[in-house]
């Protein structure tokens, strides 16, 4: 029974990784069809909120949280909304592969937040991993024939920073709250924020052709369905193994970008992407899991 549970957990993890990685690539259809990042991310947030709410009902989770915890979820929800918008919105301006890799800087950024703001001392392995990731970024965006649109770079990096801060904030302030219930409350804030920005700012742009609507729908459905599936994987195989499986996401995105849009990176970009993925793997490796923890200032 335990082995079957673990196997099912890996299936859930792989399915969710494939879906989340594919969603970034297919968002290009929505943009080519006339939509924009704010519309796509707002629709994504509303659909995800509905999916997580149904998941909570199906698993008999109680959605009530304390007033203090709810206050935390407001800030966390704003960060989630920033992550949602930057993650898919960057594809409107820069190549899909570049957007996926820059967003995936969030694990090294978590380590950097621990070092700079929490004053925790990493060991040499993680220090090298963090440096490796940032040298990878230099190769990804600094050695190109045509400089990428700065708006896409800012959106991707901004999303990575938001997700990194979100992860650290959750770990330090609300680790006692059921993560699925926490995602629901954060999702409420994110959905309200993004929908309000789109509606009040006059930024709602619906696709004007079938492929655009297909892309918009696919982003919402894939990400809304795969997030609860990822939590099912988390419950069966643990955060470490589930986290390592997420390393496949940018690879899935880059493969889909090539197959769907014939988007190919140059050798320097492949090297930079490999450096970033290697850094992420090291930071999630069980042998370096306890690298942080000794504070330099008590």
C-alpha positions as CSV (number, residue, x, y, z in Angstrom):
1,X,0.0,0.0,0.0
2,X,2.8,2.4,0.9
3,X,4.6,1.6,-2.4
4,X,1.4,2.2,-4.3
5,X,0.9,5.5,-2.5
6,X,4.4,6.6,-3.4
7,X,4.0,5.6,-7.0
8,X,0.8,7.5,-7.3
9,X,2.5,10.5,-5.7
10,X,5.2,10.4,-8.4
11,X,2.5,10.2,-11.1
12,X,0.7,13.2,-9.6
13,X,4.0,15.1,-9.4
14,X,5.0,14.4,-13.0
15,X,1.5,15.2,-14.3
16,X,1.4,18.5,-12.4
17,X,4.9,19.4,-13.6
18,X,4.0,18.6,-17.2
19,X,0.8,20.7,-17.0
20,X,2.4,23.7,-15.2
21,X,5.3,23.7,-17.6
22,X,3.1,23.4,-20.7
23,X,0.8,26.2,-19.5
24,X,3.6,28.8,-19.8
25,X,4.3,27.8,-23.4
26,X,0.7,27.8,-24.6
27,X,0.1,31.3,-23.2
28,X,1.8,32.5,-26.4
29,X,-1.3,31.5,-28.4
30,X,-3.4,33.9,-26.2
31,X,-1.0,36.8,-26.9
32,X,-0.8,36.1,-30.6
33,X,-4.6,36.0,-30.6
34,X,-4.8,39.6,-29.1
35,X,-4.9,39.1,-25.3
36,X,-2.5,40.5,-22.8
37,X,-0.7,39.4,-19.6
38,X,-3.1,41.0,-17.2
39,X,-6.1,39.4,-18.8
40,X,-4.5,35.9,-18.9
41,X,-3.2,36.1,-15.3
42,X,-6.6,37.4,-14.0
43,X,-8.5,34.6,-15.7
44,X,-5.9,32.1,-14.4
45,X,-6.2,33.4,-10.8
46,X,-10.0,33.1,-10.9
47,X,-10.1,29.6,-12.3
48,X,-7.4,28.5,-9.9
49,X,-9.4,29.9,-7.0
50,X,-12.4,27.9,-8.1
51,X,-10.3,24.7,-8.5
52,X,-8.7,25.0,-5.1
53,X,-12.0,25.8,-3.5
54,X,-13.5,22.6,-5.0
55,X,-10.5,20.7,-3.9
56,X,-10.9,21.9,-0.3
57,X,-14.6,20.8,-0.4
58,X,-13.8,17.4,-1.8
59,X,-11.1,16.8,0.8
60,X,-13.3,18.2,3.7
61,X,-10.9,21.0,4.5
62,X,-12.1,23.7,6.8
63,X,-11.5,27.1,5.2
64,X,-11.7,29.1,8.5
65,X,-8.4,30.7,9.7
66,X,-7.7,33.2,12.5
67,X,-7.8,36.9,12.0
68,X,-4.0,37.1,12.5
69,X,-3.4,34.5,9.9
70,X,-5.8,36.2,7.5
71,X,-3.8,39.3,7.8
72,X,-0.7,37.4,6.8
73,X,-2.6,36.0,3.8
74,X,-3.3,39.5,2.4
75,X,0.4,40.2,2.0
76,X,1.0,36.7,0.7
77,X,-1.8,37.0,-1.7
78,X,-0.4,40.2,-3.2
79,X,2.9,38.4,-3.8
80,X,1.0,35.5,-5.3
81,X,-0.7,37.9,-7.7
82,X,2.6,39.4,-8.7
83,X,4.0,35.9,-9.3
84,X,0.9,35.0,-11.4
85,X,1.2,38.1,-13.6
86,X,4.9,38.0,-14.1
87,X,5.0,34.3,-14.7
88,X,2.7,34.3,-17.7
89,X,2.8,38.0,-18.6
90,X,6.5,37.9,-19.5
91,X,5.8,35.6,-22.4
92,X,4.0,38.6,-24.1
93,X,7.4,40.3,-24.4
94,X,10.2,37.8,-24.4
95,X,10.9,34.2,-25.7
96,X,9.1,31.5,-23.8
97,X,12.3,29.7,-22.8
98,X,13.9,32.8,-21.4
99,X,10.8,33.6,-19.4
100,X,10.6,30.1,-18.0
101,X,14.3,30.0,-16.9
102,X,14.3,33.5,-15.4
103,X,11.2,32.7,-13.4
104,X,12.9,29.5,-12.2
105,X,15.5,31.6,-10.4
106,X,13.2,31.6,-7.4
107,X,14.9,28.7,-5.5
108,X,18.3,30.4,-5.6
109,X,16.6,33.7,-4.6
110,X,15.1,32.0,-1.6
111,X,18.7,31.1,-0.5
112,X,19.8,34.7,-1.2
113,X,17.0,36.0,1.0
114,X,18.2,33.8,3.8
115,X,21.7,35.1,3.5
116,X,21.0,38.8,3.1
117,X,17.8,39.5,5.1
118,X,17.7,36.6,7.6
119,X,21.5,36.7,8.1
120,X,21.9,32.9,7.9
121,X,25.2,31.5,6.8
122,X,25.1,29.1,3.9
123,X,27.8,26.4,3.4
124,X,30.2,26.6,0.5
125,X,28.0,24.3,-1.7
126,X,25.0,26.5,-1.6
127,X,27.1,29.6,-1.9
128,X,28.5,28.3,-5.2
129,X,25.0,27.3,-6.3
130,X,23.7,30.8,-5.8
131,X,26.6,32.3,-7.7
132,X,26.2,29.7,-10.4
133,X,22.5,30.7,-10.9
134,X,23.3,34.4,-11.3
135,X,26.2,33.7,-13.7
136,X,23.6,31.6,-15.6
137,X,21.3,34.7,-15.8
138,X,24.2,36.8,-17.2
139,X,24.6,34.2,-20.0
140,X,20.9,33.9,-20.6
141,X,20.2,37.6,-21.1
142,X,23.6,39.2,-21.6
143,X,25.0,37.2,-24.6
144,X,22.3,37.5,-27.2
145,X,22.2,38.9,-30.7
146,X,19.0,40.9,-30.0
147,X,18.5,42.3,-26.5
148,X,15.3,41.0,-24.9
149,X,12.4,43.4,-24.1
150,X,13.2,44.8,-20.7
151,X,9.5,44.5,-19.7
152,X,9.5,40.7,-20.1
153,X,12.8,40.4,-18.1
154,X,11.4,42.6,-15.3
155,X,8.2,40.6,-15.2
156,X,10.0,37.3,-15.0
157,X,12.5,38.4,-12.4
158,X,9.8,40.2,-10.5
159,X,7.7,37.0,-10.4
160,X,10.7,35.0,-9.2
161,X,11.4,37.5,-6.4
162,X,7.7,37.5,-5.4
163,X,7.5,33.7,-5.3
164,X,10.8,33.5,-3.3
165,X,9.5,36.0,-0.7
166,X,6.2,34.2,-0.6
167,X,7.9,30.9,0.2
168,X,10.1,32.4,3.0
169,X,7.1,34.4,4.5
170,X,5.0,31.2,4.6
171,X,7.7,29.2,6.2
172,X,8.4,31.8,8.9
173,X,4.9,33.2,9.6
174,X,2.2,30.7,8.8
175,X,3.8,27.2,8.8
176,X,0.9,25.9,11.0
177,X,-1.8,26.6,8.4
178,X,-2.9,23.9,6.0
179,X,-1.0,24.8,2.8
180,X,-4.0,24.1,0.6
181,X,-6.3,26.3,2.7
182,X,-3.5,29.0,2.7
183,X,-3.4,28.9,-1.1
184,X,-7.2,29.4,-1.2
185,X,-7.0,32.5,0.9
186,X,-4.0,33.8,-1.0
187,X,-5.9,33.0,-4.2
188,X,-8.8,35.2,-3.1
189,X,-6.5,38.2,-2.7
190,X,-4.7,37.5,-5.9
191,X,-7.9,37.1,-7.9
192,X,-9.4,40.3,-6.6
193,X,-6.2,42.2,-7.2
194,X,-5.6,41.1,-10.7
195,X,-9.2,41.3,-11.8
196,X,-9.5,44.8,-10.3
197,X,-6.4,45.9,-12.1
198,X,-7.6,44.5,-15.4
199,X,-11.2,45.9,-15.1
200,X,-10.4,49.3,-13.5
201,X,-7.4,49.9,-15.7
202,X,-9.2,49.1,-18.9
203,X,-6.7,46.3,-19.6
204,X,-9.2,43.5,-20.4
205,X,-8.3,42.3,-23.9
206,X,-10.0,39.1,-25.0
207,X,-8.6,37.0,-27.9
208,X,-10.1,37.7,-31.3
209,X,-9.5,34.2,-32.8
210,X,-9.9,30.5,-31.9
211,X,-6.3,29.8,-31.2
212,X,-6.2,32.8,-28.8
213,X,-9.2,31.6,-26.9
214,X,-7.7,28.1,-26.9
215,X,-4.4,29.4,-25.4
216,X,-6.2,31.5,-22.8
217,X,-8.4,28.5,-21.8
218,X,-5.5,26.1,-21.7
219,X,-3.5,28.3,-19.3
220,X,-6.4,28.6,-16.9
221,X,-7.3,24.9,-17.1
222,X,-3.8,23.5,-16.9
223,X,-2.7,25.7,-14.0
224,X,-5.9,25.4,-12.1
225,X,-6.0,21.6,-12.4
226,X,-2.3,21.0,-11.8
227,X,-1.9,23.0,-8.6
228,X,-4.2,20.8,-6.5
229,X,-2.6,17.7,-8.2
230,X,0.8,19.0,-7.0
231,X,-0.6,19.1,-3.4
232,X,-1.7,15.5,-3.8
233,X,1.8,14.6,-4.8
234,X,3.2,16.6,-1.9
235,X,1.1,14.6,0.6
236,X,2.4,11.3,-0.8
237,X,6.1,11.8,-1.6
238,X,7.0,14.8,0.6
239,X,8.2,18.3,-0.2
240,X,11.8,17.4,-1.1
241,X,11.0,14.9,-3.8
242,X,8.0,16.9,-5.1
243,X,10.3,20.0,-5.2
244,X,12.9,18.1,-7.2
245,X,10.3,17.1,-9.7
246,X,9.5,20.7,-10.3
247,X,13.0,21.0,-11.8
248,X,11.4,19.5,-14.9
249,X,9.1,22.5,-15.4
250,X,11.4,24.8,-17.4
251,X,12.6,21.8,-19.5
252,X,8.9,21.0,-20.3
253,X,8.3,24.7,-21.2
254,X,11.4,24.9,-23.4
255,X,10.5,21.6,-25.2
256,X,6.9,22.8,-25.8
257,X,8.2,26.2,-27.1
258,X,10.4,24.4,-29.6
259,X,7.6,21.9,-30.7
260,X,4.8,24.5,-30.9
261,X,6.7,27.7,-32.0
262,X,10.0,26.4,-33.3
263,X,11.7,28.5,-30.6
264,X,15.4,27.6,-30.2
265,X,18.0,29.1,-27.8
266,X,21.6,29.6,-28.8
267,X,24.5,27.8,-27.2
268,X,25.2,30.5,-24.6
269,X,21.5,30.4,-23.5
270,X,21.6,26.6,-23.2
271,X,24.7,26.9,-21.1
272,X,23.1,29.6,-18.9
273,X,19.9,27.6,-18.5
274,X,22.0,24.5,-17.6
275,X,23.8,26.5,-14.9
276,X,20.5,27.7,-13.4
277,X,19.0,24.3,-13.4
278,X,22.1,22.8,-11.8
279,X,22.0,25.4,-9.1
280,X,18.3,24.7,-8.4
281,X,19.1,21.0,-8.2
282,X,21.9,21.6,-5.7
283,X,19.7,23.8,-3.6
284,X,17.1,21.1,-3.4
285,X,19.5,18.2,-3.0
286,X,19.0,16.3,0.3
287,X,22.8,16.2,0.9
288,X,22.7,20.0,1.2
289,X,19.3,20.4,2.7
290,X,20.6,21.4,6.1
291,X,23.1,23.9,4.7
292,X,21.2,26.9,6.1
293,X,20.5,27.3,9.7
294,X,23.5,28.8,11.5
295,X,22.8,32.5,12.0
296,X,25.7,34.9,11.9
297,X,24.1,37.2,14.4
298,X,22.1,36.0,17.3
